[in-house]
């Protein structure tokens, strides 16, 4: 992998991790376009940049949550974030090796199908039945928080999108689009922290051997991630997910046509 490839993958990871068009799906597509083969460890390591982007962007919110827990004894938001993190966290711990090796999770056709299906759901989302309105993440019932977390499991399939699945679930659970996005991003922090720690400790030799190229890619992922989080929260104040749904449908259609031709 050369420096340009690393920069492209870093920017793609940073933007698509938080814009609900699927980072894993785009990275699978890019790997096929760039002819990089399976660079699974590299893709895991560039999650570090997006994780740090979340921590920086939400640093004040994180401090507020910690203050609520330890000073005001208000556990609602922290409780719900933990509940939402549990399903995907358990699946990730118990089935990580299977997910990384099973063909389903590295197949371009499966990835494009997931991009297409979730795109259609985003387009029709406002017409689907929703739970009663909920003010914010702290106001979610534990059951609704668990529902959002359960939907996050589907994000293990490339093309689904972790942010996409949880924002959709948040909307169905009664949150407004912007609030669902913020809750989605906050709820991803525990999982991303665990993945980051596991990746560094489990594959430290890979990090050392590829430090320069990983550093470059993570810097671009970090900057792109900061932009993407801010963009999503501002965009969803007045808009729905439909435009991202149409983008996904177009992307999947174009690449399905390309596969059929070739």
C-alpha positions, 0 to 999 in steps of 0.5 A: 500500500502506498501513501496515496492509498492510505490517504484515500482510505483514511478520508473514506473511513473518517467521512463514512464512519459517521455519515450513514453510507457505511464505512465498511462498505465503501472500504470494501469497494475501494479495496476492490477498485485499488486492488489492495486485496484484504487489508483487514488489520489496516482497516481496523487500525484506521478506526483509531483516528475516527475514535479520537475524532469522537472523543475530541468532538464530544469532549464537553458532552463526555465531561457532562455525562461523567459529572451527572454520574459522579456528582449529580447521581443522574445515571440515565444517559450513561445507563442507556449508552451502556445498554445500547453498547451491550449487544454489539459488544457481546457479538464482537467479543464472542464471534470476532474471529468468525466475523473476520474470516467468514466469506459473507463479511468480505463479499462485494455482492453482499456488501452492495446488497446491504447498501441497497436495502438500508438505502431503501429503508432510509428513503421510506423511514419517515413513513414507517411506524415510530414509537412515541416521541422521546426528548433525548438519549437520557429519556429513552427507556432501557427497552428502547435503548436495547432496541437501538443496540440490537439494531447495531448488530447488523452493522457487522455486515459491510454495507449496513453502517453502524451509524445508519442502523442506530440512527434509524433505530433511534428514529423508530424509538421516538428520537428526532433525527439530530438527537438520534445521530448524537445518541448514536455517536455517543453510544459508539464510544464504548464499543470503539474504545474496546475495539481500539484497545483490542486492536492495539494490544492484539496486533501491536507488531503490525502497528510497529511494522506499519506505523508511518503509513497507519499514522498518515491514514489515521490523521486523515481519518481523524480530520475527516471524522471531525468534519463528518460528525459536525456535518451530520448533526447540523444537516439533520437539524432540518433534513432527513436521512433520505438523501443518504438513502438515495445515494446508497441506492445509486451507488449499489445500482452503479456497482451492480451494473458494473459487476454484471457487465464484467 
